[in-house]
Amino acid sequence: MVIDCFYIPADGYFCGGSTNEVIKEGDTIRFTGAHFNNSYTDVNVTYFANYARFHAELIPKEIFEKFKNLEGFDLEKVGLPKLTKNSFDHCKNLVEISLRGNRIKEIPAEGFAKCESLVELDLRENDIKIISKSGFIGLGKLEKLFMRENSIDEILDDIFTPLISLTEIDLQKLS
């Protein structure tokens, strides 16, 4: 799959693939595109968003390998069915993650453990039924957690204990 990327000052870095393609395990992703006035490089990229709405069965690790300084990551409405313990292995700089409107069913154990800088996590409008006991381990800086409109069966008593900086949480409309 080819993902075209371009940079526009004040708007940020945009990437997108063909809307009829689905990123699957084992796929190779090639990034193309130009940086504005050739004054920016991959290390300047701080935000990745899927504006062409390609679909994904997994979070492509190539994004984090190519753009090592990402602070924001948006894969809303790409049909993502699951997260793994390794989905965010190379994300120590991420401050914001939005996975809103996917089909995620579970927050895996230590799924965000390496996101030590994360301040905002948006998991609204998924199919989350299970939050593993250690699903929020490593998120000591997390301030905002949005989980509205999920299907969580049970919330364990100490599930939010690692979230020592949490100031805002949205758990409305859980079925």
Buried (B, 14 or more C-beta within 10 A) or exposed (E): BEBBBBBEEEEEBBBBBBEEBBBEEEBEBEBEBEBEEEEBEBEEBBBBBBEBBBBBBBBBBBBBEBBEEBBBBBBBBBBBBBBEBBBBBBBBBBBBBBBBBBBBBBBBEBBBBBBBBBBBBBBBBBBBBBBBEBBBBBBEBBBBBBBBBBEBEEEEEEBBEBBEEBEEBBBEEBE
